[in-house]
Amino acid sequence: MPFATVRIVAGRDAEKRKAMALDVAQAIARALEAPIESVRVIVQEIPADQWFVGTENIEERRARRARETGERK
């Protein structure tokens, strides 16, 4: 049975997470020619202050980008 783990930054609503999990499951089933019922998908939400890109966490990165965008207007 295929098993996929998807890690995303926390904050999306349940409907979006479910739609994404369905798309992932369908892609796996199609690629592996496996029954969709056998595909398992787990979605792990990571808080923005615990997900780092380089030396910045996502929370800091979003704040910096918002400041930069605001400065350009």
C-alpha beads as a LAMMPS data file, in Angstrom:
LAMMPS data file: protein, C-alpha beads

73 atoms
72 bonds

1 atom types
1 bond types

-500.0 500.0 xlo xhi
-500.0 500.0 ylo yhi
-500.0 500.0 zlo zhi

Masses

1 110.0

Atoms # bond

1 1 1 0.000 0.000 0.000
2 1 1 1.519 3.352 -1.052
3 1 1 1.980 5.883 1.755
4 1 1 2.705 9.595 1.255
5 1 1 3.514 12.246 3.830
6 1 1 2.980 15.885 2.885
7 1 1 4.335 18.612 5.145
8 1 1 2.855 22.080 4.807
9 1 1 2.986 25.308 6.769
10 1 1 0.002 25.432 9.120
11 1 1 -2.935 27.658 8.334
12 1 1 -4.894 26.205 5.430
13 1 1 -8.494 25.212 6.029
14 1 1 -9.679 21.603 6.180
15 1 1 -11.309 21.795 2.737
16 1 1 -8.019 22.775 1.066
17 1 1 -6.076 20.087 2.932
18 1 1 -8.631 17.451 1.909
19 1 1 -8.564 18.558 -1.762
20 1 1 -4.761 18.416 -1.776
21 1 1 -4.739 14.964 -0.166
22 1 1 -7.208 13.708 -2.782
23 1 1 -5.044 15.076 -5.623
24 1 1 -1.961 13.414 -4.131
25 1 1 -3.766 10.097 -3.669
26 1 1 -5.098 10.165 -7.227
27 1 1 -1.655 10.954 -8.654
28 1 1 -0.071 8.089 -6.741
29 1 1 -2.828 5.659 -7.727
30 1 1 -2.475 6.646 -11.379
31 1 1 1.332 6.516 -11.427
32 1 1 1.535 3.160 -9.658
33 1 1 -1.605 1.692 -11.195
34 1 1 -2.798 0.997 -7.663
35 1 1 -6.362 1.108 -6.370
36 1 1 -7.101 4.509 -4.817
37 1 1 -8.421 2.686 -1.734
38 1 1 -4.921 1.386 -1.051
39 1 1 -3.258 4.830 -1.031
40 1 1 -2.590 6.494 2.317
41 1 1 -1.854 10.226 2.640
42 1 1 -0.913 11.974 5.844
43 1 1 -0.782 15.763 6.046
44 1 1 1.474 17.245 8.688
45 1 1 1.061 20.919 9.463
46 1 1 4.146 22.688 10.745
47 1 1 3.765 26.019 12.569
48 1 1 5.282 28.925 10.616
49 1 1 7.690 29.714 13.455
50 1 1 9.094 26.162 13.319
51 1 1 9.717 25.922 9.539
52 1 1 13.004 27.461 8.452
53 1 1 14.317 28.535 5.080
54 1 1 17.967 29.312 5.555
55 1 1 18.210 31.318 8.776
56 1 1 14.644 32.689 8.729
57 1 1 11.504 30.961 9.820
58 1 1 8.446 31.312 7.601
59 1 1 6.832 33.775 9.994
60 1 1 9.878 36.081 9.802
61 1 1 10.150 35.625 6.036
62 1 1 6.514 36.613 5.493
63 1 1 6.933 39.682 7.697
64 1 1 10.091 40.734 5.838
65 1 1 8.432 40.293 2.452
66 1 1 5.406 42.290 3.604
67 1 1 7.710 45.132 4.718
68 1 1 9.610 45.014 1.415
69 1 1 6.392 45.027 -0.601
70 1 1 5.036 47.907 1.461
71 1 1 8.246 49.899 0.920
72 1 1 7.988 49.529 -2.871
73 1 1 4.459 50.963 -3.120

Bonds

1 1 1 2
2 1 2 3
3 1 3 4
4 1 4 5
5 1 5 6
6 1 6 7
7 1 7 8
8 1 8 9
9 1 9 10
10 1 10 11
11 1 11 12
12 1 12 13
13 1 13 14
14 1 14 15
15 1 15 16
16 1 16 17
17 1 17 18
18 1 18 19
19 1 19 20
20 1 20 21
21 1 21 22
22 1 22 23
23 1 23 24
24 1 24 25
25 1 25 26
26 1 26 27
27 1 27 28
28 1 28 29
29 1 29 30
30 1 30 31
31 1 31 32
32 1 32 33
33 1 33 34
34 1 34 35
35 1 35 36
36 1 36 37
37 1 37 38
38 1 38 39
39 1 39 40
40 1 40 41
41 1 41 42
42 1 42 43
43 1 43 44
44 1 44 45
45 1 45 46
46 1 46 47
47 1 47 48
48 1 48 49
49 1 49 50
50 1 50 51
51 1 51 52
52 1 52 53
53 1 53 54
54 1 54 55
55 1 55 56
56 1 56 57
57 1 57 58
58 1 58 59
59 1 59 60
60 1 60 61
61 1 61 62
62 1 62 63
63 1 63 64
64 1 64 65
65 1 65 66
66 1 66 67
67 1 67 68
68 1 68 69
69 1 69 70
70 1 70 71
71 1 71 72
72 1 72 73
